[in-house]
Amino acid sequence: MSLKEPLPVAPDTADAQAGGPHRATAWPEARAAAVRAGVSARAGRAPLGVPLGQALGQVLAEPLLALTDLPPFDTSAMDGWAVAGPGPWTVREDGAVLAGHAAAAAAVDGEAVRIATGARVPTGTTAVLRSEHSRTEHPRTDSVSAPGGALLHALREVVPGQDIRPRGQECRSGDELLPAGTVVTPAVLGLAAAAGYDELPVPPRPRVEILVLGDELLTAGLPHDGLIRDALGPMLGPWLTALGADVLATRRIGDEAEELYAAVTGSTADLVLTTGGTAAGPVDHVHGVLEKAGATLLVDGVKVRPGHPMLLARLGAEPTGTEPIGSELTRAEHVRHLVGLPGNPLAAVSGLLTLAEPLLRALAGAASEAGDRTPTPPRVLVQDEVHGHPYDTRLVPVVRRGGRAVPLRYNGPAMLRGIAAADGLAVVPPGGARPGQDLDVLDLPWATAEGAVPAQGACFT
């Protein structure tokens, strides 16, 4: 909806006091909206050609097509003998066929020539006979049976084509090796190199600018006189970098609407990330700034705890409603987005994982072209009971132990002690979870499969 339309009506006082459901977007739907926003903004962004050595961890912006047949010619799969026709064979004395050398002379029935693994098989070769499956008989000086040299005998049956990798066995030129959106792993780099690539097409890294809001924030020293340390400024930049974003700047903005408006509208980033100011307090200016900027509100509040005041808005072109999902809105205008995170630290982490991470992954190409899928988190058995919110999803820091998710204490909206020791956030449905129940777990970008040992002083529930 456009901010020029009426904003969603807040729940009435009685409903709020009773703890009833607030009017906001369900958590899964909010993540799906973030993916769609990223896919739409991605359309029309020209891919970059990145050298193979710099492409690890990125995604393919285009399908990886074979530039040549693989293998490009018939090659030997083993060290041994290239033989032609039935045996025994007379051993040619013109040297071995080695990998990387020009093609040897064509084979003639009854002949054998030494060949190395990976070498180009001479034309006319029937099979490659492994060295350990052969016996060489050298002629006696008084023999006239093999005037051309030694005789090669097979110790096992020779099947035509054995131990020869025929040209195009793995792929033919033009075949699609991998689809767009594939994560570039070391194995993908090897395949690309084998297929003839020096560079890989990848989407440009999403550019992010972080605006930390609040007059009460200190950048150094101990809290005092109503002032507190800024925990989000030092945390968000490295976190977004770990997600593959290019963080242009982290700026601190006071509780001044005009200053925030100038920062938001003047940013060249693909995503502007704000902290705080998304509720309805006297200095919460994010909604007003977005309305003044003509933004389109995509998500205004999410049914999740902590972090429900988070929001997602589009800055720039507004669709007409006729474009297919994933299409480019306009090629003349840079479509940007803003994710408003709550100011409490763990609530901000919730907003980061709910809205910013799915949007960035989609913008970077790690989402379906249809734009209607969110990444599926792994499901893990929870070890202990987890209390839930009556109506909303809860995100609870957990650490993995023995294949189970162990909830951590210190999971209040303003606390970072739990998430600092965690390797993921468990997605707890309304009403809570019982021991042994399967829960989705949102992995943190630096976590291993089994997690790291909790920091000293971390406490389990």
C-alpha positions, 0 to 999 in steps of 0.5 A: 500500500502507498503511504498516501493511503490510510495507514493500518489501524492500530488495535484498540486499547482493550484489545492491546491490554488483553494481549490480543493479535495486532494487525500486522503481517504474518511472519512467513508472509513478511519473509515472502514479501521481502523475497518478492521485493528483492527479485523485483529490484534485481530485474534489469541489473546487469550481471558482472563478469568476476574472475573465477578466483573471486566468485566463491560464495556468490551465485550464478546470474545466468545459466552456466553453459558448456563452452566446449565438449567435455572431454574435448576429445577422446582421452585415456582414463588410465595409464596403459596401452592404446590397442587397435584390433584383436591381440596380441599386439606389436608394441610400437617403438615411437614413444608413449602418448602423453597428456598435453601433447599433440595427437599420436599417429593413427593406430593400426590393427595389431599395434599397441602404444604406451598411453598416459591418463588424460592423453588424447587417444590415437585415431583407430584405437579399439580400447585402452588396456591397463598396465596391470592387466597386460603382459609384455613378451620380448622376442628371442634373438633367434625368433622371427615371430615379432620382427617389429618388437615386443608383443603385448598380451592381455590378461583379461578380456578386452572390451571395445571402448574400455577405459576411454572417455569419449568426446562429449561424455560429460557434456556437449558444447551449449549444454546447460551445466548449472542453472542460474541461482546456483551458489558458486562452490569450489566444485562449481569453480572447477567445473567452470574452469573445465568448461572453458570459463575465465570469469563467471557472471554474478549479480552485483553485490547489493549496496547497503547503507545503515542509519542508526537513529537516536540521540541517546546513543554513545559511540564510546565509554560507559553508559551515563546520564540516560545515554546508552552505548550503540550496540547496533552500529558495530554489529550490523555492518559486519553481519551484512557483509557476512551476508554478501552485501557491500556496506557503503556506510554506517551513519548516526542520525539524531532524532530529527525528521529532516535529517533522516529524510535527507539521509534516506532520499539522498542514499544511493544504496539498494537497501537503506537499513534504519534502527529504531523510530518505527513505532509511534513515539514522539521521536519515531519519524520513520513512517512520516519520512517514508510518507513524505518521500512517496514510498510504498509500504510493503510490510508494516509490522510483523506478527513476531516477537521480538521485533514486531514494529519492523517494516519494509518499504519501496523507495522509487518506482511503484508498480502499476499492478500489471507487471509479472512478479520478478519483472523490472518496474522501470529501467530508467529508475533505480528501485531501492528499499528501506528496512526499518528495524526496531531499536532494541538489539535482539528485536533488530536482529529479528528484523534483520533475519525476517526482512533484510536477509531474504531481500538481500539474498533475492537481490543477489540472485539466491531466490527463484525467478518467480519470486514466490519462495523463501529459503527453507530453514533446516528443521531441528528437534528442540530439546526443551519446552519453549514458551510462545506468544499467544498469537505471534511467532517467536524467534528464540536464540538456540545452540545446536547440541547432538542434533538438537536445538537448545534454547538459550536464556537472555532472549529479551528484546533488548538483550544480546547475551543470548544471540552472542552465544547462539548459532541460530534462531528457532522459529517458535509458533504461537503457543510455544513448542514442546520438547522434541518438537521439530522447529525451523532454525534460522542459521546465523551466517557464521554458524557451523552445522553443529554450532560453536561452543557457547561463550563462557557465561552463556546460560541455557534455559 
